[in-house]
């Protein structure tokens, strides 16, 4: 067991003074067994404050990932621990935990020194107590679904080591978030959950995909899990469909639990199917039938349909050719989605990797949505925060898919689709060979689109480092002995035969992930001492120890540009602008908005619409010529909505700075069979910098009143007002 000192900050207020107890030895998180279920010990409210205090005193700089890994808690719990600790420091009239660039946290020296003075010692040992209400609520639902005997307030309070009132509040929270047809009732043995068996199973399936609660996952694993892995590999060979590594693990975990559940209680067999029934493949139907026979479960069409829906909804590495895909217009939808994304984003993306990945993903998304199988993105809030504008553009792009299904995608499904458009200028082409000269093994288990999104993100940020193409676990096992990489970055836990350092990150990296990646790359020598990122972090850390930095992110950007030799660093304002995402109001200023009554051809109209950008040296004339040639070749594909054309091309040396202009045509022009009344010009200098403005434009196009104003205004003042209010 891990050993270390623990400071106890439980306080008893006497006037303005506080008395504190300090514990010498704390034996950290261990393993206990309750009813043959392996549980991770976690700790009560006051103990998490003590643990975090000790951890901060023993370390100079910490990020959220460090706390997650040290105490085996979720990211949400880590933030909750920090909040609790800060509240305790407020009571003690000490400075709070400070935050640096790249989500690094540290205790101010005065606070750290003050805490060191409390050195009375006492042993402490706290058994199981789930530290936040969300984990407890999930477990309560799990116990109810599992039909645990005697699920009562007293037993739950004892199990979680919380008060009875806390359990009452937890159960009320459970009731508020249950599906409408679910109900918690009381009987002589305690509490029971009444509801649809299919919905209960789907809730468990969702928990498996989120992988948030180790108790639930551990209880589901066992001998049946290993058996199901083998059977799923057999299904892959027979159906010629390859599941992603994440999907393979999810299917094995969920199916092993579900089959065992029915085997132990045959009354839980489904007796109905959803309204939408997907046509079945003989290979899949036979596989399910054999599986049910192995578990001695009566074969019914409703159960076969349920298991088939689960299999069809699992993410695949390649395009799945299930029976229902024969009538699914995947290619048409992919073409329409990519075309719409290109027309509104200012990007030009259409590589084989993107098309194949998007096609495979649409098939599984269609199945999930139509069969009512929920998908949850574990890092949805991070995606919403870091890729908000990109999600808006993706929402616009996928409308043909939603129209086909007659359903709207959830935020979680939309977040996953957003990853396919995460990089917009330099998509990697697929390769059938592996380059052995790599510095970092990259293992991604979540499918084609997210795999290449992760690779492209890392290659852009660390251009001097050689990353492998995204590998599956099987590819990694085969290549690891042959290639001596210095680091392994993976989206799933991996076992290695060598002593190569490894790091687990999200497929859409967060700030915390990048902080961990920076640290790992420095440790193995892939980022040298003169690396701009390291030097920036070092300088920020030194400054922060002595002075308060009013705007850490702005200073970090300027230092990064300075150390990297970025020419933009010569102009401090440009350093800020390169990371700023201006709104459409900032870009379409009155001097960039014009109305013309001249009768023009479509080429003349485009040339005239770019005059503000040409005169302001935003673009070269060759940029305008490039756009006209593309329209001549491909037709009016840049029309984003009836009458509105977004004239744009990809970022290049022909563009000197980010800009937009607008020309309203009182005499509309014809381009093929399309009529154009409004031309909006876009000069995208840097990738993603223009996404906020495009997101604002989409808001205008989707608002009927604003859209009518945009295409029918005869006065410049109306358009200026429209953009000012966007």
C-alpha positions, -999 to +999 in steps of 0.1 A: +000+000+000+010+036-007+023+054+024+023+091+031+015+119+055-020+132+057-029+166+070-063+167+087-081+201+082-113+193+101-119+225+121-137+235+152-142+273+152-136+290+186-140+328+181-116+336+152-093+307+159-093+272+145-079+240+160-066+213+136-056+178+139-029+162+118-024+126+110+010+111+106+004+081+085-024+074+060-025+041+041-040+052+008-065+037-015-067+000-012-089-029-023-117-046-004-142-072-014-178-070-006-201-099-018-174-110-042-174-076-059-141-057-062-144-021-050-121+009-051-120+026-017-129+062-019-133+087+008-157+110+027-160+148+023-136+158+050-111+132+041-109+143+005-099+178+018-072+162+039-058+141+010-058+170-014-041+193+011-013+167+016-010+161-022-006+199-029+020+203-002+041+174-015+040+187-052+048+221-067+025+220-097-005+197-103-032+194-131-066+177-130-052+146-147-027+141-118-055+143-093-077+118-113-048+093-115-036+097-079-070+092-063-087+071-090-116+096-094-134+111-124-126+145-138-158+160-124-149+147-089-114+162-092-129+196-097-153+190-069-124+181-046-106+214-055-138+234-048-142+218-014-106+224-005-109+261-015-139+265+007-119+252+036-091+275+028-115+304+028-127+295+063-090+294+074-085+329+058-057+314+036-052+320-001-069+296-025-054+272-049-040+292-078-044+282-115-017+287-141-016+283-178-025+249-193-047+242-163-017+238-139-026+243-102-005+252-072-007+263-036+006+298-029+038+295-008+021+313+022-008+288+022+016+258+019+037+271+048+007+278+070-006+242+065+028+227+073+025+242+109-003+218+118+016+187+127-004+169+154-006+133+144-034+107+144-041+076+124-072+076+101-089+048+082-122+054+063-139+026+045-161+029+015-180+062+009-188+075-026-177+111-025-203+127-049-240+124-054-237+114-091-217+083-084-241+073-055-272+079-077-257+057-105-250+030-079-286+032-065-301+027-099-276-002-106-286-019-073-323-014-082-319-028-117-299-057-103-328-064-079-304-063-049-322-076-018-333-050+008-323-018-009-332+004+021-323+039+033-305+025+063-284+000+043-276+025+016-265+051+043-243+025+059-229+013+025-220+048+013-210+060+048-233+091+045-263+103+065-298+090+060-309+124+048-282+124+022-295+090+008-331+105+008-318+134-013-299+110-036-331+089-042-351+120-049-324+130-075-327+095-090-365+099-093-361+132-111-338+117-137-356+084-143-375+078-176-412+087-174-424+051-172-400+043-144-410+043-107-393+035-074-417+018-050-415+005-014-423-030-003-416-051+027-381-058+016-371-023+007-371-003-026-378-017-060-376-002-095-406-006-117-401+000-154-395-013-189-368-040-191-355-028-224-350+007-209-332-008-179-308-026-202-301+005-222-293+025-191-267-002-182-254+000-218-250+037-214-230+033-182-207+009-199-200+033-227-193+061-203-171+039-181-175+064-152-183+040-124-156+013-118-179-006-094-205-012-121-179-022-147-160-045-123-192-063-113-200-069-150-166-084-158-159-120-153-155-153-171-184-145-194-166-114-206-137-134-219-160-158-236-179-130-253-146-114-266-139-147-284-174-150-298-173-114-311-140-121-329-158-150-345-186-127-356-162-103-370-146-130-392-180-143-403-196-108-411-164-092-423-171-062-400-143-050-377-155-033-345-134-006-329-115-017-298-138+004-276-169-012-292-155-047-288-150-041-251-184-025-247-202-053-265-184-080-245-191-063-212-228-055-219-237-087-236-221-109-210-241-091-183-273-091-202-272-128-212-264-138-176-292-116-163-318-134-185-303-168-177-307-162-140-342-147-143-361-159-174-390-136-165-369-107-177-371-118-213-383-091-237-419-095-250-420-066-275-398-048-300-394-011-309-415+004-336-385+006-359-372-028-367-340-031-386-337-059-412-315-087-399-285-104-414-285-142-414-249-143-401-258-120-372-291-137-364-275-171-364-247-158-341-272-144-316-293-176-317-262-198-310-252-174-282-287-176-266-286-214-269-252-216-252-267-197-223-298-219-223-321-189-230-353-195-251-348-179-285-374-152-292-376-127-320-378-098-296-346-108-279-328-114-312-340-080-324-327-063-292-292-079-294-290-073-331-298-035-326-270-034-300-245-050-324-255-028-353-251+004-332-215-004-322-188+017-339-168+000-366-133+006-381-145+002-416-178+005-435-202-021-423-222-039-449-252-050-428-284-060-445-301-027-437-274-007-454-286-019-488-313+008-487-293+033-467-280+061-490-247+065-472-227+078-502-253+104-511-255+116-475-217+118-472-214+139-503-242+162-492-227+166-457-192+173-469-204+197-495-225+217-469-196+217-445-172+230-472-197+256-483-201+271-449-167+266-432-143+280-457-125+246-457-120+220-484-122+186-469-129+155-489-102+128-483-107+090-484-101+088-447-128+114-440-153+099-465-149+063-453-149+073-416-180+095-420-198+068-440-190+041-413-201+065-386-234+075-403-244+038-405-240+032-368-254+066-358-285+059-379-290+026-361-286+041-327-310+069-334-337+048-351-335+020-325-335+045-296-301+034-283-286+063-263-250+075-269-232+096-244-200+115-250-179+113-218-162+147-226-193+165-241-187+196-220-151+198-232-162+195-268-189+222-264-164+245-248-134+240-271-152+233-304-185+252-300-183+270-334-172+237-351-203+220-336-225+247-350-211+242-385-214+205-382-250+209-371-256+228-404-237+202-424-256+171-411-291+185-418-296+161-448-289+132-425-315+144-400-340+150-428-335+114-440-342+101-405-369+126-396-351+129-363-328+155-347-294+143-335-286+147-297-258+170-286-238+139-278-242+124-313-234+158-328-203+161-307-190+127-320-197+138-356-178+170-350-146+151-347-148+142-383-144+178-392-119+187-364-091+196-388-100+216-419-070+222-440-045+193-440-062+159-437-039+130-437-041+105-466-045+069-457-015+046-461-013+009-463+023+008-450+038+016-416+067+039-412+090+024-386+108+057-380+084+070-354+089+088-320+055+081-307+031+052-310-005+065-314-032+040-304-068+051-310-097+027-304-127+048-312-131+046-350-116+061-382-128+097-379-118+103-343-085+084-348-073+107-376-087+137-357-064+129-328-034+123-351-039+155-370-043+175-338-011+162-324+009+166-356-003+202-359+008+210-323+040+190-323+051+192-360+087+182-352+077+149-337+070+118-357+037+101-348+026+067-361-006+065-380-035+055-356-031+019-346-056-006-333-045-027-303-039-057-326-016-036-349+002-023-319+008-058-305+023-068-338+045-037-343+057-029-308+086-054-308+098-041-342+097-004-335+115+014-306+093+044-300+100+067-270+063+072-260+029+056-264-002+078-265-034+059-264-072+065-260-075+031-242-055+013-215-027-008-231-004-035-219+032-033-233+060-058-235+086-031-233+093-004-207+081+024-231+062+051-211+025+054-219-001+080-216-039+078-219-058+107-234-092+116-249-096+112-287-105+149-286-077+162-264-086+187-236-063+213-221-055+188-193-046+162-219-022+186-236-006+194-203+000+157-197+013+152-233+037+182-229+050+167-197+054+132-212+072+145-243+096+165-222+103+136-200+113+113-229+134+141-245+111+147-276+107+184-267+141+199-261+151+225-236+147+252-262+112+241-270+088+271-271+061+253-251+084+243-223+101+277-221+067+294-220+055+271-191+088+276-172+086+314-175+049+314-165+057+293-135+086+315-124+065+347-128+035+333-111+054+325-079+060+362-073+033+382-090-003+379-100-008+376-138-040+394-148-044+375-181-023+343-181-036+330-214-027+363-233+008+363-218+012+326-226+003+332-262+028+361-265+056+341-249+048+311-271+051+332-302+083+349-291+101+316-282+089+299-314+102+328-336+067+334-350+068+365-372+036+376-357+054+381-324+069+413-339+034+428-335+020+420-300-015+427-312-012+401-339-001+375-313-035+380-296-054+383-329-040+349-341-058+332-313-088+354-311-120+343-329-138+375-339-175+376-344-192+385-377-199+420-361-162+425-358-154+414-394-183+428-413-178+464-403-198+492-422-169+499-446-170+462-456-207+462-464-220+475-497-251+476-519-249+479-557-276+487-583-253+478-612-262+450-636-233+425-634-224+390-644-217+365-616-179+368-621-181+406-620-202+404-589-176+383-571-148+406-582-167+436-569-176+419-536-139+414-528-130+451-534-129+460-496-106+430-489-083+438-519-080+475-511-073+467-474-046+442-484-064+413-469-060+391-500-042+390-533-060+392-566-050+356-572-072+345-543-103+360-561-092+343-594-089+310-575-125+312-562-139+321-597-120+291-612-135+267-586-170+280-593-165+276-630-153+240-625-177+228-598-208+251-602-225+271-575-215+248-546-206+278-524-243+288-521-251+281-484-288+290-486-311+303-513-296+335-528-266+336-504-231+327-517-201+324-494-171+331-516-141+315-500-111+291-504-087+274-480-061+294-460-030+300-481-002+326-488-027+345-510-045+356-477-027+382-456-052+386-427-086+374-417-114+394-432-150+394-445-170+416-469-206+417-481-222+428-513-259+431-518-271+429-554-302+449-562-301+431-596-295+394-587-271+374-609-275+339-623-250+311-618-262+280-636-297+274-624-291+293-591-299+330-584-276+350-561-287+381-543-260+383-516-223+376-518-203+372-485-166+370-490-143+352-465-106+354-462-096+327-436-060+334-426-056+307-399-074+274-393-105+278-370-099+315-365-130+324-386-154+298-371-171+321-347-180+345-375-194+316-396-213+304-366-229+339-364-237+337-401-255+304-396-276+320-368-287+347-393-295+321-421-315+300-397-336+329-384-364+335-410-367+373-403-329+379-403-325+358-435-352+378-453-335+411-442-302+397-455-314+388-490-339+416-496-322+447-481-319+477-504-302+500-480-267+495-465-279+508-431-303+477-428-274+453-434-251+472-410-278+470-383-283+433-390-246+425-385-243+447-355-271+428-338-258+393-349 
